[in-house]
C-alpha cells in the first residue's frame, strides 16, 4: 500500500532548525510576540484578582462607614470612642490601599502601552520597506511618544532617544519624581 502524498507545508526555518530561509528578523519578531503574549497573559491573570479585591474592598469600606455612622448616634462612652477611633484608623488604611490600587492601574496601563509599542515595532521590523526607512522609524517613535499621558514619561522617552541610555532615562525620571514630591503620597491622575 502506498502512503498518500503529504500535503503539509514545511515549517519555516527557525534558530533551532536553520536553513537558507532563516532570518534574524523573523526570530526577533517571534521574541517580541512572545514578550507581548507574556505581558498580556500577566495582565489578564491579575485583572480578575484585582477586580475581586476592589469589589471586596469597596463593600468593606461601605460597611465600615455604616458602623462608624451608627456609632455617632450612641451616647458618649469609652466604647463609642474606641469604635470611632478604630473606624477612622481603618478608613485611613483603606485610603492608602486606594492609592495602591491607583498605582496598580497605572502599572497595567504602562504594560499595555509596552505591548502596543512592541507590536508596532514588530510591524516595522517585519516590513522590508519600513525596516530601512528612517521616516518609518521616526513615525514609530512619534506614535509611541504620543501615547504617553504624563510629561515625565515623555521626558524619559526623549532622554532615551537622545542618549540611547536606559539607565540615564530612568535616573532622570526618578530624580524628577523626587523633586516634584519628595515626601508626598499624592498620585497623579491620568
C-alpha positions in Angstrom: 0.0 0.0 0.0 1.3 3.4 -0.9 1.3 6.2 1.6 -0.8 9.2 0.5 1.4 12.2 -0.5 1.9 14.7 2.3 0.0 18.0 1.8 1.7 19.7 4.7 3.8 22.7 4.1 7.3 22.6 5.6 7.6 24.7 8.7 9.6 27.9 8.4 13.2 27.9 9.3 14.0 28.6 13.0 17.1 29.2 15.1 16.8 25.5 16.2 16.5 24.3 12.6 18.2 27.0 10.4 18.3 26.7 6.6 18.8 29.2 3.8 15.4 30.8 4.7 16.5 31.5 8.3 16.0 35.2 9.3 17.1 37.1 12.4 14.3 39.5 11.7 11.7 36.7 11.9 13.4 35.4 15.1 13.3 39.0 16.5 9.6 39.3 15.7 8.9 35.9 17.3 10.6 37.0 20.5 8.8 40.4 20.5 5.5 38.5 20.1 6.4 36.2 22.9 7.1 39.1 25.2 3.7 40.7 24.2 1.9 37.4 24.9 3.6 37.0 28.3 2.7 40.6 29.3 -0.9 40.2 28.0 -1.4 37.0 30.0 0.0 38.5 33.2 -2.4 41.4 32.8 -5.4 39.1 32.2 -4.4 36.9 35.1 -4.0 39.8 37.5 -7.0 41.7 36.3 -9.6 39.3 37.7 -7.9 39.1 41.1 -7.6 42.9 41.4 -11.3 43.3 40.3 -12.3 40.9 43.1 -10.1 42.8 45.6 -11.5 46.1 44.5 -15.1 44.9 44.9 -14.4 43.4 48.3 -12.6 46.5 49.4 -15.5 48.7 48.3 -18.0 46.6 50.2 -15.9 46.5 53.3 -15.4 50.3 53.2 -19.2 50.8 52.9 -19.9 48.6 55.9 -17.2 50.2 57.9 -18.6 53.7 57.3 -22.1 52.4 58.2 -20.7 51.2 61.5 -18.9 54.5 62.2 -22.1 56.4 61.4 -24.1 54.2 63.7 -21.5 54.7 66.5 -22.0 58.5 66.1 -25.6 58.0 67.4 -24.5 56.2 70.5 -24.3 58.0 73.8 -20.8 59.2 74.6 -18.8 56.4 76.2 -15.3 54.8 76.0 -16.8 52.1 73.7 -18.1 54.8 71.3 -14.7 56.5 71.3 -13.0 53.2 70.6 -15.3 52.3 67.7 -14.9 55.8 66.2 -11.1 55.8 66.6 -10.8 52.3 65.1 -13.1 53.3 62.3 -11.1 56.3 61.5 -7.8 54.3 61.6 -9.2 51.7 59.3 -10.5 54.4 57.0 -7.0 55.9 56.7 -5.6 52.5 55.9 -8.2 52.0 53.2 -7.3 55.3 51.7 -3.7 54.1 51.4 -5.0 50.9 49.8 -6.9 53.0 47.2 -3.6 54.7 46.3 -2.0 51.3 45.9 -4.9 50.3 43.5 -4.3 53.5 41.6 -0.6 52.5 41.2 -1.7 49.1 40.0 -3.9 50.7 37.5 -1.0 52.8 36.3 1.2 49.7 36.0 -1.4 47.9 33.8 -1.6 51.0 31.6 2.2 51.1 31.2 2.3 47.4 30.4 -0.5 47.7 27.9 1.4 50.6 26.2 4.5 48.5 26.2 2.6 45.7 24.4 1.2 48.0 21.8 4.7 49.5 21.3 6.2 46.1 20.8 3.5 45.1 18.3 4.2 48.3 16.4 7.9 47.7 16.5 7.3 44.2 15.2 5.3 45.6 12.3 8.1 47.9 11.3 10.8 45.3 11.6 8.8 42.7 9.6 8.2 45.2 6.7 11.3 45.4 4.5 10.3 48.8 3.1 9.8 50.3 6.6 12.7 48.4 8.2 15.3 50.5 6.4 13.4 53.8 6.4 14.4 56.5 8.9 11.0 58.1 8.3 9.2 54.9 9.3 11.3 54.7 12.5 10.7 58.3 13.3 6.9 57.8 12.7 7.0 54.8 15.1 8.8 56.8 17.8 6.4 59.7 17.5 3.4 57.4 17.6 4.8 55.7 20.8 5.6 59.1 22.4 2.1 60.4 21.6 0.5 57.7 23.7 2.2 58.9 26.9 -0.1 61.0 29.0 2.3 62.2 31.6 5.0 64.8 31.0 7.6 62.8 33.0 7.1 59.8 30.7 7.6 62.0 27.6 10.8 63.4 29.2 12.0 59.9 29.9 11.3 58.9 26.3 13.0 62.0 24.9 16.1 61.3 27.1 16.3 57.7 25.9 16.0 58.7 22.3 18.6 61.4 22.7 21.1 59.5 24.8 20.4 55.8 24.0 20.8 55.1 27.7 18.1 53.3 29.6 20.0 54.0 32.8 20.2 57.7 32.2 16.5 58.0 31.2 15.3 56.1 34.3 17.6 58.2 36.6 16.2 61.4 35.2 12.6 60.1 35.7 13.3 59.0 39.3 15.1 62.3 40.1 12.3 64.4 38.7 9.7 62.4 40.7 11.7 63.0 43.9 12.0 66.8 43.1 8.2 67.0 42.4 7.2 65.3 45.6 9.9 64.1 47.9 7.7 63.1 50.8 4.2 63.2 49.2 1.8 60.3 48.8 -0.1 62.2 46.2 -0.8 60.4 43.0 -1.1 61.9 39.6 -4.3 61.0 38.0 -4.3 60.2 34.3 
